[in-house]
Amino acid sequence: MGGSMDDPATEHDEATEHDQITEHDEATEQDEATEHDEATEQDEATEHDEATEQDEATEQDEVGERDAEAIALDELDTAFADTVRQIGASIGALYLLDPDERVLRLELLSGASTEMAAPWARVALASPAPVADAARQDRLVWVGSQEELAHSYPRSALALPYPLALAAAPVTGRRRWGALLLMWPPHRPVYMTGRERRYIQASCRRLAHVLEERVERGGRPAGGGAPRAVPVAADHDSAGPTMAAADFVERLPGGSCSLDLEGRFTYLSAGACELLGREAGQLLGTRPWQSLRWLDDPTYEDRYRAAVLSREPVAFTACRPPDTWLDLHLYPDASGISVRIVPSGTPPPPAPAPRRSSRSVTPSRVGQLYHLMHLAAALTEVVGVQDVIDLIADQIMPAFGAQGLVLSAADAGRLRITGYRGYDRRTIERLDALPLDTSFTPAGRAVGSGIPAFFANPEEMRRTYPEAPMVSGKQAWAFLPLVISGRPVGCWILSYDRPHDFPAAERAVLTSLAGLIAHALDRARLYDTKHELAQGLQQTLLPRTLPPVPGLRVAARYLPTTRGMEVGGDFYDLLRLGDTAAAAVIGDVQGHNVAAAALMGQVRTGVHAHTTVGTPPDQVLAATNRLVADLSPDLFTSCLYARLDLARGRATMASAGHPPPLLRLPDGTTRPVDVRPGPLLGIDPDVVFPLTEIPLTPGLTLLLYTDGLVETPGVDIDDSLARLADHFAQADVHDLEALIDDLLRKEGSTGQRSDDIALLVLHVAEDS
């Protein structure tokens, strides 16, 4: 019989087949899952590898940037160190201009400690100092002796009262970077050889090249932080000879020790430790006037400073309490100072030298004294109120370790804040314009009484002024009234982020400085008032805008002198005479004061009054000349008047002793216009002014200027005109404002100026 569907054998075979199929499906799914997991792991690994590569690339870029930064700084350090070593200078300093080109900042220093150079870490470009003169005037400054320094730079001599010679040279390449300062001991010749001069100038060009390459790579010119000390002397071999030298020193009578240029002990013989009364471990790495209290005297520190700066041996005698007198002989070189200590043959005084009191007293350090001498001289030279504020903030605050400054002026019974540092704006708004009798702050009472107030911590403040809220977060204050001849002019506040004791010596110094600041602030406020008046007068006398003239593009610029009140007698103007003509005028009244500016306004008004359509330039100048002669101002006035007839293509000019304009043709050919000048205005009322006529070619450019642009002390005027013509020929005439900027930069007129400058540029359009 055949089997049926319900046959057990058949069911078994079917079950077996089903199980096999199920196992195969599960195996297939497992394989697919495994493949999926492997693929996922591979993708994740690939992503991880790519992320790792990207992180490594980013890290490599960052390392590369850091390496490039370090390489650039190393190149600058090397170039600087090579210069100082090769020229044989004992001290070198590289100053770089801040971005605003108002301050020279000490970047690199060799041969002295950065602490010692702190008073000269920032030098105003306008200050009367060798390094500032070198950068400002683009010339090498040589001072062969201390006597010459005192004669030429009395302020610098006050801060450097040591025998020395120095040179300051500009570091200039494609732009002005700063200046290099070099100093020598006094035993070198008082003159500089031509070879030395050429080497210094070549070295400065090398430094400028390094700085320019640094900027081209996208970096900053230099570190931009605190001054960096650069070693110049070659390292000495410290192998076997060192022990032999130590044995040699130990065999000598007396004691020997060594100081680095920072003034720290680097070596002490056993004899030195015995004479000084301390173990070597207690002294190494410290400064003598810090670890040996009996040497904590400004006189002794000054001897060390004299040895470092002059590189000359120095000797002095000191008493180790109670009655041990020691002779100390200092022998300096480029790497530090060797000190020989021997018992003094001088008998002790009748009474032993008293020990210092154990109470906490901050000694009057020589470094601080030099700060104060430097600041006292600097305060006599500040000009405006902002200059006073900057000087206090940049030099006085660091000298006393303060973190906050407020300078207030007494005005109509209130204290109005004129400047501050170390405070947020909201706090200053709460303190500004408080009445003098306020209990909100001790400033008003200090001004009213003329008595300084010192608070070492917030508790002292609360005891005296319980109503004064602690709005600033400061922890110590000095309120110093600014009083002149019994008249209060304001208050100077120094504050600290932590409690600060004010020893008697420090209070006396701060009080003395307050008197100097009071006079400086009073002068500065008077100057600012006069300056605002003069600037207002200047702006009202010069044209606000130049009228549009069809077929003519014009641009003008006035730069006042950077000395005095920044007001003078230079002027320019453009008068429209119908649709196809215009008159251009430029002039210069002698002097830089309000009288010169007032006469300039009268001359400009006279030119306006006598300018009409068709009036030739000689008649306009003649009429203006009679007006000036009638005024009898006792001031000379030059003037150039040009009538531009665009329809006829002619320009007619007359000059009253004014520099000739420069003419640039469309092909770039540039030359001065041969204008026959007449005498200055106001000398002879009946003088006749010659006329000069030139063609107005389309594309022609005329440059009218005053003598402040071309007159340089010691340079022939013809050479200056030739240089200006060359720069004018190379300038781009498509943007006249940029052309003026380019001319001023190339002529070196964007920095310090002793004369006003006025420029008027006229370009005849090609399609006119």
C-alpha positions in Angstrom: 0.0 0.0 0.0 1.2 3.4 -0.7 2.0 5.8 2.2 -0.4 8.7 3.2 0.3 12.3 4.2 -0.1 11.3 7.8 2.7 8.8 7.6 5.1 9.3 10.6 8.2 8.8 8.3 7.0 11.5 6.0 6.4 13.8 8.9 9.9 13.1 10.2 11.5 13.9 6.9 9.5 17.1 6.6 10.4 18.2 10.1 14.0 17.5 9.4 13.9 19.5 6.2 12.1 22.4 8.1 14.8 22.4 10.8 17.5 22.4 8.2 15.9 25.3 6.4 15.4 27.2 9.7 19.0 26.6 10.7 20.2 27.8 7.2 18.1 30.9 7.5 19.4 31.6 11.0 22.9 31.0 9.8 22.3 33.4 6.9 20.9 36.0 9.2 23.8 35.6 11.6 26.3 35.9 8.7 24.5 39.0 7.5 24.5 40.5 11.0 28.2 39.7 11.3 28.9 41.3 8.0 26.9 44.3 9.0 28.7 44.6 12.3 32.0 44.2 10.6 31.0 46.9 8.0 29.8 49.2 10.8 33.1 48.6 12.7 35.0 49.3 9.6 33.0 52.5 8.9 33.5 53.6 12.5 37.2 52.8 12.3 37.4 54.8 9.1 35.6 57.7 10.6 37.9 57.5 13.7 40.9 57.4 11.6 39.7 60.4 9.5 38.9 62.3 12.7 42.3 61.4 14.2 44.0 62.5 11.0 42.1 65.8 11.1 42.9 66.3 14.8 46.5 65.5 14.1 46.5 67.9 11.1 44.9 70.6 13.3 47.4 70.0 16.1 50.2 70.0 13.5 49.0 73.3 12.2 48.9 74.7 15.7 52.3 73.4 16.4 53.5 74.8 13.1 52.1 78.2 14.0 53.8 78.0 17.4 57.0 76.9 15.8 56.8 79.7 13.3 56.2 82.1 16.2 59.2 80.7 18.1 61.4 80.8 15.0 60.5 84.4 14.3 61.3 85.4 17.9 64.6 83.4 17.8 65.6 85.2 14.6 64.9 88.6 16.2 66.8 87.6 19.3 69.7 86.3 17.3 69.9 89.5 15.1 69.7 91.7 18.2 72.3 89.7 20.2 74.7 89.6 17.2 74.5 93.4 16.9 75.2 94.0 20.6 78.1 91.5 20.7 79.8 92.5 17.5 79.7 96.3 18.2 81.1 95.6 21.7 78.3 97.4 23.6 77.8 96.5 27.3 74.0 97.1 27.2 71.5 96.9 24.3 67.8 97.6 24.0 65.4 97.3 21.1 62.4 99.5 21.2 59.3 99.0 19.0 56.6 101.4 18.2 53.1 100.7 19.5 50.4 100.5 16.8 49.4 104.1 17.3 53.0 105.2 16.9 52.9 107.4 20.0 55.0 105.2 22.3 58.2 103.2 22.0 57.9 100.0 24.0 61.0 98.1 25.2 61.0 94.7 23.5 64.5 93.2 24.0 67.2 94.0 26.5 70.7 92.7 27.1 73.4 93.5 29.7 71.0 94.6 32.4 67.9 93.4 34.2 64.4 94.2 33.0 63.6 95.4 36.5 66.4 98.0 36.3 65.0 99.2 32.9 61.4 99.5 34.2 61.5 103.3 34.3 62.3 103.3 30.6 60.2 100.4 29.4 57.9 102.9 27.6 59.2 106.1 26.0 56.9 108.6 24.4 57.8 109.2 20.8 57.6 113.0 21.4 59.8 112.9 24.5 63.3 114.5 24.5 65.3 111.3 24.7 67.9 109.8 22.4 65.9 106.7 21.5 62.8 108.9 20.7 64.8 111.4 18.6 66.3 108.5 16.6 62.9 107.0 15.8 61.2 110.3 15.3 63.8 112.0 13.2 65.1 108.9 11.5 68.7 109.6 12.4 71.5 108.0 14.4 72.0 109.8 17.7 75.5 109.6 19.4 76.3 110.8 22.9 79.9 110.3 23.8 80.0 111.1 27.5 77.9 111.8 30.6 78.6 115.5 30.2 77.3 115.5 26.6 74.2 113.6 27.8 73.5 116.2 30.6 73.9 119.0 28.0 71.8 117.5 25.2 69.3 115.3 27.2 69.1 116.6 30.8 66.1 114.4 31.6 67.8 111.3 30.4 70.9 112.3 32.4 68.8 112.7 35.5 67.6 109.1 35.2 71.1 107.8 34.1 73.6 109.6 36.4 76.5 107.3 35.4 79.5 107.6 33.2 78.7 106.0 29.8 78.4 106.5 26.1 75.4 105.7 24.0 74.0 105.5 20.5 70.4 105.3 19.3 69.6 104.4 15.8 66.3 104.1 13.9 65.1 100.6 12.9 63.5 101.4 9.6 62.7 99.3 6.5 59.6 99.5 4.4 58.1 101.2 7.5 59.3 102.7 10.7 59.6 100.0 13.4 61.3 101.6 16.3 64.9 102.2 17.5 68.0 100.4 18.8 69.8 101.7 21.9 73.4 100.7 22.6 75.5 101.7 25.6 79.2 101.5 26.3 81.4 102.0 29.4 83.1 105.4 29.6 86.6 104.1 28.7 85.8 103.8 25.0 86.6 106.8 22.7 84.1 109.7 22.9 83.7 109.6 19.1 82.1 107.0 16.8 84.0 105.7 13.8 82.5 105.5 10.3 82.8 101.7 10.4 80.8 101.6 13.7 78.2 103.9 12.3 77.8 101.8 9.1 77.6 98.5 11.1 74.9 99.9 13.4 72.9 101.1 10.4 73.3 97.8 8.6 72.2 95.9 11.8 69.1 98.1 12.1 68.2 97.3 8.5 68.6 93.6 9.4 66.3 93.9 12.4 63.7 95.7 10.3 64.0 92.9 7.7 63.4 90.3 10.4 60.3 92.2 11.7 58.9 92.6 8.1 59.3 88.9 7.4 57.6 88.1 10.7 54.6 90.3 9.7 54.5 88.8 6.2 54.1 85.3 7.8 51.0 86.6 9.5 52.5 87.2 12.9 52.9 90.1 15.2 56.1 92.2 14.9 57.3 90.7 18.2 56.1 89.2 21.5 54.0 92.2 22.5 54.3 91.5 26.2 56.8 92.4 28.9 60.4 93.1 27.9 62.5 90.0 27.3 66.1 89.6 28.4 68.4 88.3 25.7 71.8 86.8 26.7 74.7 88.1 24.6 77.8 86.7 26.2 78.9 83.2 25.2 78.3 80.4 27.7 81.4 79.4 29.6 82.6 75.8 29.9 81.5 74.5 33.2 83.5 71.3 33.2 86.9 70.7 34.9 88.1 74.3 35.1 85.1 75.2 37.2 86.2 73.2 40.2 89.8 74.5 39.8 88.5 78.0 39.8 86.4 77.3 42.9 89.4 75.9 44.7 91.4 78.9 43.7 88.8 81.3 45.1 88.5 79.4 48.4 92.3 79.7 48.9 92.1 83.5 48.7 91.8 85.5 51.9 88.5 87.3 52.6 85.4 86.2 50.6 84.2 86.2 47.0 80.8 86.0 45.5 79.1 86.5 42.1 75.9 88.3 41.2 74.0 88.0 37.9 72.7 91.0 36.0 69.4 90.7 38.0 71.4 91.3 41.2 71.0 87.7 42.5 73.7 85.7 44.2 74.9 82.9 41.9 78.0 81.8 43.9 79.5 82.4 47.4 82.7 81.2 48.7 83.0 79.9 52.3 84.9 83.1 53.2 82.1 85.2 51.8 79.4 83.3 53.8 81.5 83.8 57.0 81.9 87.5 56.5 78.3 88.0 55.5 77.1 85.9 58.4 74.8 83.6 56.4 75.0 80.2 54.8 75.1 79.8 51.1 71.8 78.1 50.9 70.1 81.1 52.5 71.6 83.5 50.0 71.8 81.8 46.6 69.1 83.1 44.3 68.4 86.2 46.4 69.4 89.8 46.1 71.8 91.2 48.8 69.5 94.0 49.8 66.6 91.5 50.3 68.4 88.7 52.2 70.8 90.8 54.1 68.8 93.5 55.8 71.9 95.6 56.7 72.5 96.0 53.0 69.0 97.2 52.4 70.0 100.8 51.8 69.5 102.8 48.5 73.1 103.8 48.5 74.3 100.2 48.3 71.8 99.3 45.6 72.9 102.4 43.6 76.5 101.1 43.7 75.4 97.9 42.1 73.4 99.8 39.5 76.4 102.0 38.8 78.6 98.9 38.2 76.1 97.4 35.8 75.5 100.5 33.7 79.0 101.9 33.6 80.9 98.5 33.5 83.4 100.2 35.8 84.7 98.7 39.1 82.9 100.2 42.2 83.8 99.9 45.9 82.0 100.8 49.1 82.1 100.1 52.8 79.2 98.7 54.8 78.6 97.8 58.4 77.3 94.3 59.3 75.6 94.7 62.7 76.6 95.3 65.3 80.1 96.5 64.4 81.7 94.5 61.6 82.8 96.8 58.8 83.4 95.3 55.4 84.9 96.6 52.1 83.0 95.4 49.0 84.7 95.7 45.6 82.5 95.1 42.6 84.0 94.1 39.2 81.4 94.0 36.4 81.3 92.5 32.9 78.7 91.4 30.4 77.7 88.3 32.3 77.4 89.7 35.8 79.4 91.1 38.7 82.3 89.5 40.8 82.3 90.8 44.4 85.4 90.7 46.6 84.7 91.1 50.4 87.4 91.9 52.9 87.3 93.2 56.4 87.6 97.0 56.4 90.6 98.7 57.8 88.4 101.7 58.8 87.8 101.8 62.5 84.2 101.5 63.6 82.2 104.6 64.7 81.9 105.3 68.4 78.5 103.8 68.6 77.5 100.6 66.9 75.3 100.9 63.9 71.7 100.4 65.0 69.8 97.4 63.8 66.7 97.9 61.7 63.4 97.9 63.5 61.5 94.6 63.2 58.3 96.4 62.4 57.0 96.1 58.9 58.5 98.9 56.9 58.7 99.1 53.2 62.2 100.4 52.4 62.6 103.3 49.9 64.2 101.4 47.1 66.6 103.0 44.7 64.6 101.6 41.8 61.6 103.5 43.1 63.6 106.6 43.6 64.7 106.4 40.0 61.0 106.0 39.0 60.2 109.1 40.9 63.0 111.2 39.4 62.0 110.0 36.0 58.3 110.8 36.7 59.0 114.2 38.2 60.9 115.2 35.0 58.2 113.6 32.8 55.4 115.5 34.6 57.0 118.8 33.5 56.6 117.8 29.9 53.0 116.5 29.7 50.7 118.6 27.5 47.0 117.7 27.8 44.9 116.1 30.6 45.0 112.7 28.8 48.8 112.9 28.8 48.7 113.3 32.6 46.3 110.4 33.0 48.4 108.1 30.8 51.6 109.0 32.6 50.1 108.2 36.0 48.6 105.0 34.8 51.6 103.7 32.8 54.4 104.7 35.2 53.2 105.8 38.7 50.7 103.0 39.2 53.3 100.2 38.5 55.9 102.0 40.6 53.7 101.7 43.7 52.0 98.4 42.8 48.5 100.0 42.5 45.7 98.4 40.4 43.3 101.4 40.3 43.4 105.1 39.5 40.8 107.9 39.6 41.7 111.5 38.7 39.0 114.0 39.6 38.8 117.8 39.0 37.0 120.2 41.3 34.4 122.0 39.2 31.5 124.1 40.4 31.4 122.4 43.8 31.6 118.9 42.4 34.3 116.3 41.7 34.1 115.4 38.0 36.2 112.4 37.0 38.6 113.3 34.1 40.3 109.9 33.9 40.5 106.4 35.4 42.0 103.0 35.1 41.2 99.7 36.8 37.5 100.4 37.3 34.4 99.4 35.4 32.3 102.1 33.8 29.3 101.6 36.0 31.3 102.3 39.1 32.8 105.4 37.6 29.3 106.6 36.7 28.3 106.3 40.4 31.4 108.2 41.5 31.3 111.0 38.9 30.0 114.5 39.7 29.6 113.9 43.5 29.4 117.1 45.6 32.6 118.0 47.5 30.8 117.5 50.9 29.7 114.0 50.0 30.1 111.2 52.5 29.9 108.6 49.7 33.7 108.8 49.3 36.6 110.5 51.3 37.7 112.3 48.1 35.6 115.4 48.8 36.9 115.8 52.4 40.5 115.3 51.2 40.0 118.1 48.7 38.3 120.4 51.1 40.8 119.9 53.9 43.9 119.5 51.7 44.9 116.5 53.9 45.6 113.1 52.3 43.7 110.1 53.6 45.1 106.5 53.5 43.1 103.4 54.2 45.1 100.1 54.4 42.0 97.9 54.3 38.1 98.1 54.1 37.8 98.0 57.9 39.8 101.2 58.2 37.5 102.8 55.6 34.3 101.7 57.4 35.5 103.0 60.8 36.1 106.5 59.3 33.3 106.5 56.6 30.6 104.1 57.7 28.2 105.5 55.0 30.7 104.8 52.2 29.5 101.7 50.3 32.2 99.4 48.8 31.1 99.8 45.2 34.5 99.1 43.6 35.7 96.0 45.3 39.0 97.6 46.1 40.7 96.8 49.4 43.0 99.8 50.0 43.0 103.4 49.0 45.1 106.6 49.0 43.1 109.8 48.6 45.6 112.6 47.6 44.3 116.1 47.3 45.6 118.1 44.3 46.1 121.6 45.7 47.9 124.6 44.2 48.7 127.6 46.4 45.8 126.7 48.7 43.4 126.3 45.8 42.0 122.8 45.3 42.0 121.6 41.7 41.1 118.0 42.2 41.8 114.6 43.8 44.1 111.7 42.9 43.1 108.3 44.1 45.3 105.2 44.0 43.6 101.9 45.0 44.6 98.3 45.5 42.9 94.9 44.9 44.4 93.7 48.2 45.0 95.3 51.6 48.1 97.5 51.4 50.0 99.2 54.2 51.2 102.8 53.5 54.5 103.3 55.4 55.5 106.8 56.3 58.1 107.0 53.6 55.6 106.0 50.9 53.0 108.4 52.2 55.6 111.2 51.9 56.5 110.3 48.4 52.9 110.0 47.3 52.1 113.4 48.8 55.0 115.0 47.1 54.0 113.5 43.8 50.4 114.8 44.3 51.9 118.3 44.3 53.6 117.7 41.0 50.5 116.1 39.5 48.4 119.1 40.7 50.6 121.6 38.8 50.7 119.3 35.7 47.0 118.8 35.8 46.3 122.5 36.1 48.6 123.3 33.2 47.1 120.5 31.1 43.5 121.7 31.7 44.6 125.2 30.6 46.3 123.8 27.6 43.2 121.7 26.6 41.0 124.8 26.9 43.3 126.8 24.7 43.6 123.9 22.3 39.8 123.6 21.9 39.6 127.3 21.3 42.4 127.3 18.7 41.0 124.2 17.0 37.5 125.7 16.9 39.0 128.9 15.4 41.0 126.9 12.9 38.0 124.9 11.7 35.8 128.0 11.2 38.5 129.6 9.1 39.2 126.7 6.8 36.5 125.6 4.2 34.4 122.7 5.4 34.0 121.4 1.9 35.3 122.3 -1.5 32.7 123.2 -4.2 32.2 120.8 -7.1 33.6 122.1 -10.4 32.6 120.3 -13.6 35.7 118.7 -15.3 37.9 119.1 -12.1 38.6 116.6 -9.3 40.0 118.2 -6.1 41.3 117.0 -2.7 42.8 119.0 0.2 44.4 118.4 3.5 45.5 120.5 6.5 47.9 119.1 9.1 48.7 121.3 12.1 52.1 121.4 13.8 52.4 118.7 16.5 53.9 121.3 18.8 52.3 124.2 20.6 48.6 124.6 20.4 48.2 122.9 17.0 47.0 126.0 15.2 48.7 128.0 12.6 48.3 130.2 9.5 48.3 127.7 6.6 45.2 127.9 4.5 43.7 126.7 1.2 40.5 127.4 -0.7 38.7 126.7 -4.0 36.2 129.2 -5.4 33.9 128.3 -8.2 33.7 131.0 -11.0 30.8 130.0 -13.1 30.4 126.5 -14.7 33.8 126.4 -16.5 36.2 128.2 -14.2 37.5 128.1 -10.7 40.1 129.8 -8.5 42.5 127.9 -6.3 44.4 129.6 -3.5 46.9 128.5 -0.9 48.8 130.5 1.7 51.0 130.5 4.8 51.0 133.1 7.5 54.1 133.1 9.7 53.6 131.7 13.2 51.7 129.0 15.0 49.3 130.9 17.3 45.9 132.5 17.4 47.3 135.8 15.9 48.5 133.8 12.9 45.2 132.0 12.5 43.3 135.3 12.8 45.4 136.9 10.1 44.9 133.8 7.9 41.2 134.3 8.2 41.5 138.0 7.2 43.7 137.1 4.2 41.2 134.4 3.1 38.3 136.8 3.4 40.2 139.4 1.4 40.8 136.9 -1.4 37.1 136.0 -1.4 36.1 139.7 -1.5 38.3 140.5 -4.5 37.7 137.3 -6.5 35.1 137.8 -9.2 34.5 136.3 -12.7 37.2 137.6 -15.0 39.5 139.2 -12.3 43.1 138.2 -13.0 45.2 136.7 -10.2 47.6 139.6 -10.1 44.8 142.1 -9.3 43.3 139.8 -6.6 46.8 139.5 -4.9 47.4 143.3 -5.2 44.0 144.1 -3.6 44.6 141.5 -0.8 48.2 142.9 -0.3 46.8 146.4 0.3 44.4 145.0 2.9 47.1 143.2 4.7 49.4 146.2 4.6 46.6 148.3 6.2 46.3 145.8 9.0 50.0 146.1 9.9 50.1 142.6 11.5 53.9 142.4 11.6 53.6 138.9 10.3 54.7 137.6 6.9 52.2 136.0 4.5 52.9 134.0 1.4 50.1 133.2 -1.1 49.6 131.5 -4.5 46.5 132.3 -6.5 45.6 130.3 -9.7 42.7 130.9 -12.0 41.7 127.8 -13.9 39.8 128.3 -17.1 38.6 124.9 -18.2 36.8 126.1 -21.2 39.9 127.7 -22.7 42.2 125.1 -21.2 44.5 127.7 -19.5 45.6 128.3 -16.0 46.9 131.8 -14.9 48.9 132.1 -11.7 50.4 134.8 -9.4 52.6 134.2 -6.4 53.4 136.3 -3.3 56.6 134.5 -2.2 55.0 131.1 -2.1 56.7 127.8 -3.2 55.9 126.9 -6.8 53.3 124.3 -7.5 54.2 121.0 -9.0 52.7 120.0 -12.4 52.3 116.4 -13.5 51.4 115.7 -17.1 49.3 112.7 -18.2 52.5 110.7 -19.2 53.8 111.1 -15.6 56.4 113.9 -16.4 56.6 116.1 -13.3 58.2 119.4 -12.8 57.8 122.6 -10.7 55.8 125.4 -12.5 58.1 128.3 -13.3 56.1 131.0 -11.4 57.9 134.3 -10.9 57.1 135.2 -7.3 56.4 138.7 -6.0 57.1 139.8 -2.4 55.2 138.5 0.6 51.9 140.1 1.3 51.9 143.2 3.6 55.4 144.4 2.9 54.8 146.9 0.0 51.3 148.0 -0.7 52.1 149.1 -4.2 53.9 146.1 -5.5 53.0 144.4 -8.8 52.7 140.6 -9.0 53.9 138.9 -12.2 51.5 136.6 -14.1 52.3 133.1 -15.3 50.1 131.1 -17.7 50.2 127.4 -18.5 48.0 125.1 -20.6 45.5 122.9 -18.8 45.9 119.6 -20.6 43.2 116.9 -19.9 44.7 114.5 -17.4 47.0 117.1 -15.9 47.4 117.3 -12.1 48.5 120.3 -10.1 49.9 120.1 -6.5 49.7 123.2 -4.4 51.4 123.0 -1.0 52.9 125.0 1.9 56.6 125.0 2.9 55.9 122.7 5.9 55.8 119.8 3.4 59.3 120.4 1.9 61.4 122.3 4.4 63.6 120.1 6.5 66.4 121.4 8.8 69.8 120.7 7.1 68.4 119.7 3.8 68.6 122.0 0.7 65.2 123.2 -0.5 66.0 122.2 -4.1 66.8 118.6 -3.0 63.5 118.5 -1.1 61.5 119.8 -4.1 63.2 117.2 -6.3 62.3 114.4 -3.9 58.7 115.6 -3.7 58.5 115.8 -7.5 59.8 112.2 -7.7 57.2 111.0 -5.2 54.4 112.9 -7.0 55.4 111.4 -10.3 55.1 107.9 -8.9 51.8 108.4 -7.1 48.4 107.1 -8.3 46.2 110.0 -9.4 43.0 108.0 -9.6 42.3 108.5 -5.9 43.4 112.0 -4.8 42.9 111.4 -1.1 45.1 108.3 -1.3 47.6 110.3 -3.3 47.8 112.9 -0.4 48.3 110.1 2.1 51.1 108.6 0.0 52.9 111.9 -0.3 52.7 112.7 3.4 54.0 109.2 4.3 56.9 109.4 1.9 57.8 112.9 2.9 57.8 111.8 6.6 55.1 114.2 7.5 52.8 111.9 9.3 54.8 112.0 12.6 56.2 114.9 14.5 56.1 118.2 12.7 57.5 121.6 13.5 55.4 123.4 10.9 51.9 123.3 9.5 51.2 121.6 6.2 48.4 122.4 3.7 47.9 120.6 0.4 45.5 121.2 -2.5 45.5 118.7 -5.4 43.7 119.6 -8.7 43.2 117.0 -11.5 41.8 118.0 -14.9 39.4 115.3 -16.1 40.4 113.5 -19.3 37.0 114.3 -20.9 36.9 118.0 -19.9 
